[in-house]
Amino acid sequence: MSAALEQHTLKLSIATTLAVSALGVAFGLLSGSQSILFDGVFSIIDAAMSGLALLVAKLAVREVSQRFQHGYWHLEPMVAALNGSILMLLCVYAFLNAVQGLMKGGRELAFDLAIVYALLVAGACFAMYAYEKRINRRVDSELLRIDTQGWLMAGLITSALLGAFAIALGLERTAYTHLLTPYVDSLLLAVLTLCFMPVPIGIVRRALKEIFLIAPSALDREVHAAMVPVMARKGLLEYYSHVAKSGRGHFIEIHIVTTPEFAADQGIVFLDEIRKQISEGLSIPPDRRWFTVAFTADPRWV
């Protein structure tokens, strides 16, 4: 049920993003605004990445195959890293265009059209943010979390554009209009790209942590806390744990060193009871973890 809801929400997000991007390109060309045009192009790329995320979301819930025996979880951080990298490059390119526009004396634009665009898009962004945030409380999807952050950022920035366009429209009725309004669009484009930049940087940073299998500190602490009551059992000497996260998948591997007599005295059922005790101490749902607990009396095998 959660997987179907996640995919439905991503499809709705893609459709809304395409509508917003069409508005951005159309209003950007009609009003002569580079900042609005950039917003539209940014949305087009975001829609393409959301489509790729939807494909990965479908793969992530599939059963393992002979070729992908650990499942498809590892594709999620790879897609996130690609998404963030492309958006970073777009932001850098747009920022350089903004600087070039300021150096050339700016450009005129139709502020009334720009205000209409900002009103429509800000409303759509905040509506999608509220909807996805509510859905993700039930689904708990990393892909939806990234998408939700994108809608919030887009809504806040578009609201800032709305305020700036409204101020610029007011300045057109003053004696200083020729000194200020030509620079508004290029200045907004520069600010827009600088505000967008932290989002893809954060996406890439988190994705790289998962690609390089850096142990999540919260998961590591949780495993150690779950092992405290387990290791109080007689015959268990020490343990070694290894954790990693890749997309929605959590990999947890625990090796427990026992006394030589422990293996001879205890049966398989008792060992499974220990596994169950550890499992109950973890908050990660069973369908989102690769969980292994091994026992040995020889420390060389850990």
C-alpha positions in Angstrom: 0.0 0.0 0.0 2.8 2.5 1.0 4.7 1.7 -2.2 1.6 2.4 -4.4 0.9 5.6 -2.5 4.6 6.7 -2.9 4.4 6.1 -6.7 1.1 7.9 -7.1 2.4 10.9 -5.2 5.5 11.0 -7.4 3.4 10.8 -10.5 1.3 13.8 -9.3 4.5 15.7 -8.5 5.8 15.1 -12.0 2.6 16.3 -13.6 2.5 19.4 -11.4 6.2 20.1 -12.1 5.6 19.9 -15.8 2.7 22.3 -15.5 4.8 24.7 -13.5 7.7 24.4 -16.0 5.4 25.2 -18.9 4.2 28.3 -17.1 7.8 29.3 -16.3 9.0 29.0 -19.9 5.9 30.7 -21.3 5.9 33.6 -18.8 9.7 33.9 -19.0 9.6 34.4 -22.7 6.5 36.8 -22.7 7.8 38.9 -19.8 11.5 38.8 -20.9 12.6 37.6 -17.5 15.6 35.4 -17.3 14.9 34.5 -13.7 11.4 33.2 -14.6 12.9 31.3 -17.6 15.5 29.8 -15.3 12.8 28.7 -12.9 11.0 27.0 -15.8 14.0 25.2 -17.1 14.9 24.2 -13.5 11.4 22.6 -13.2 11.8 20.7 -16.5 15.0 19.1 -15.3 13.4 18.4 -11.9 10.5 16.7 -13.6 12.9 14.5 -15.6 14.7 13.5 -12.4 11.4 12.9 -10.6 10.5 10.5 -13.5 13.8 8.7 -12.9 13.1 8.6 -9.2 9.6 7.0 -9.9 11.3 4.3 -11.9 13.7 3.6 -9.1 10.9 3.6 -6.6 9.1 0.9 -8.6 12.4 -1.2 -8.7 13.1 -0.7 -5.0 10.0 -2.6 -3.9 10.5 -5.5 -6.3 11.8 -8.9 -5.1 15.5 -9.6 -5.5 16.6 -11.3 -8.7 19.4 -13.6 -9.6 21.5 -10.7 -11.0 20.5 -8.2 -8.2 20.6 -10.5 -5.1 20.7 -7.6 -2.7 17.8 -5.9 -4.4 17.6 -2.5 -6.1 18.0 -0.2 -3.1 21.5 0.9 -4.2 19.9 2.7 -7.2 18.2 5.3 -5.0 21.4 7.2 -3.9 22.8 7.0 -7.4 19.7 8.7 -8.8 19.8 11.3 -6.0 23.5 12.0 -6.7 22.8 12.4 -10.5 19.8 14.7 -9.7 21.8 16.9 -7.4 24.8 17.1 -9.7 22.7 18.3 -12.7 20.9 20.9 -10.6 24.2 22.2 -9.2 25.6 22.6 -12.8 22.4 24.4 -13.8 22.6 26.8 -10.9 26.3 27.6 -11.6 25.4 28.3 -15.3 22.5 30.5 -14.4 24.5 32.5 -11.9 27.2 33.2 -14.5 24.4 34.4 -16.9 23.1 36.7 -14.1 26.5 38.2 -13.5 26.9 38.8 -17.3 23.5 40.5 -17.4 24.5 42.9 -14.5 27.7 43.7 -16.3 25.8 44.6 -19.5 23.4 46.9 -17.8 20.5 44.6 -17.1 17.3 44.3 -19.2 13.7 45.5 -19.2 10.8 43.1 -18.4 7.0 43.2 -18.0 6.6 43.1 -14.2 2.8 42.6 -14.3 3.2 39.3 -16.1 6.0 38.3 -13.8 3.7 38.9 -10.8 0.9 36.8 -12.2 3.4 33.9 -12.8 4.8 34.2 -9.2 1.3 34.1 -7.7 0.3 31.0 -9.6 3.5 29.1 -9.1 3.9 29.9 -5.4 0.4 28.6 -4.7 1.1 25.4 -6.6 4.4 24.8 -4.8 3.0 25.3 -1.3 0.0 23.1 -2.1 2.3 20.3 -3.3 4.6 20.7 -0.3 1.7 20.4 2.2 0.3 17.4 0.3 3.6 15.5 0.0 4.6 16.2 3.6 1.3 14.7 4.8 1.7 11.6 2.6 5.3 11.0 3.6 4.3 10.8 7.3 2.7 7.5 6.3 5.2 6.4 3.6 8.5 7.5 5.0 10.2 7.7 1.6 13.6 9.3 1.0 12.6 10.1 -2.5 9.5 11.8 -1.3 11.4 13.7 1.4 13.8 15.1 -1.3 10.8 16.0 -3.5 9.0 17.7 -0.6 12.1 19.8 0.2 12.2 20.8 -3.5 8.6 22.1 -3.4 9.2 24.0 -0.2 12.3 25.7 -1.6 10.6 26.5 -4.9 7.6 28.0 -3.0 9.8 30.2 -0.8 11.9 31.4 -3.7 8.9 32.1 -5.9 7.4 34.1 -3.0 10.6 36.1 -2.8 10.3 36.7 -6.5 6.7 37.9 -6.1 7.8 40.5 -3.5 10.7 41.7 -5.6 8.6 42.0 -8.7 5.9 43.9 -6.8 8.5 46.3 -5.4 10.0 46.8 -8.9 6.5 47.5 -10.3 6.1 50.2 -7.7 9.5 51.7 -8.6 8.4 52.1 -12.3 6.3 55.1 -11.1 9.3 56.9 -9.6 12.0 59.1 -11.1 14.6 56.4 -10.4 13.1 53.6 -12.6 15.8 53.8 -15.2 18.5 53.3 -12.5 17.0 50.4 -10.7 14.4 48.3 -12.6 16.7 47.1 -15.5 18.9 45.3 -12.9 16.0 43.7 -11.0 15.8 40.5 -13.2 19.5 39.8 -13.3 19.9 40.5 -9.6 17.0 38.2 -8.8 18.5 35.4 -11.0 21.7 35.6 -9.1 19.9 35.5 -5.8 17.7 32.7 -7.0 20.6 30.5 -8.0 22.4 31.1 -4.7 19.3 30.2 -2.8 18.8 27.0 -4.8 22.4 25.9 -4.5 22.2 24.4 -0.9 19.4 22.0 -2.0 21.4 20.1 -4.6 24.5 20.3 -2.5 22.7 18.6 0.4 21.2 16.0 -1.9 24.6 15.1 -3.3 26.2 15.0 0.1 23.6 12.6 1.5 23.7 10.4 -1.6 27.5 10.1 -1.5 27.4 9.0 2.1 25.2 6.1 1.0 27.1 5.3 -2.2 30.3 5.0 -0.2 28.5 3.0 2.5 29.4 5.4 5.4 27.8 4.0 8.5 24.8 6.0 9.7 25.6 7.1 13.3 21.9 6.8 14.4 21.6 3.2 13.1 25.0 2.3 14.6 23.9 3.6 18.0 20.6 1.7 17.7 22.3 -1.6 17.0 24.7 -1.1 20.0 21.7 -0.3 22.3 19.9 -3.4 21.1 22.9 -5.6 21.8 23.3 -4.5 25.5 20.7 -6.8 26.9 21.6 -9.6 24.5 25.3 -9.7 25.6 24.2 -10.1 29.2 23.4 -13.7 28.4 25.8 -16.3 29.7 28.3 -17.7 27.1 28.3 -14.6 24.9 31.8 -12.9 25.0 31.8 -10.0 22.5 30.3 -8.9 19.2 31.2 -6.9 16.1 28.6 -5.0 14.1 28.6 -3.4 10.7 25.9 -1.1 9.4 25.2 0.7 6.2 22.4 2.5 4.4 21.6 2.5 0.7 18.4 4.2 -0.3 15.6 2.8 1.8 17.6 -0.3 2.5 19.5 -0.8 5.8 22.2 -3.4 6.0 22.9 -4.7 9.5 25.5 -7.5 10.1 26.3 -8.7 13.6 28.9 -11.3 14.5 28.7 -12.7 18.1 31.7 -14.5 19.7 30.7 -17.2 22.1 32.4 -19.6 24.4 33.3 -23.0 22.9 30.7 -24.7 25.2 27.9 -22.3 24.1 27.5 -23.8 20.6 27.5 -27.3 22.1 24.9 -26.5 24.8 22.5 -24.4 22.8 20.4 -25.4 19.8 19.2 -23.5 16.7 16.0 -22.5 18.4 17.9 -20.7 21.2 20.0 -18.9 18.6 16.9 -17.8 16.7 15.5 -16.4 20.0 18.6 -14.2 20.3 18.1 -13.0 16.7 14.5 -12.2 17.5 15.5 -10.2 20.6 18.0 -8.1 18.5 15.4 -7.6 15.8 12.8 -6.3 18.2 15.3 -3.7 19.5 15.6 -2.2 16.0 13.2 0.4 14.6 13.9 -0.4 10.9 10.9 -2.3 9.4 11.8 -5.9 8.3 11.1 -5.1 4.7 13.7 -2.3 4.6 16.6 -4.1 6.1 19.1 -6.8 5.2 19.7 -8.4 8.7 22.3 -11.0 9.5 23.4 -12.4 12.9 26.2 -14.9 13.0 27.6 -16.9 15.9 31.2 -18.3 16.2 33.5 -19.5 18.9 36.5 -18.6 16.9 37.3 -14.8 16.7 39.0 -15.3 13.4 35.7 -15.5 11.6 34.5 -12.1 12.6 
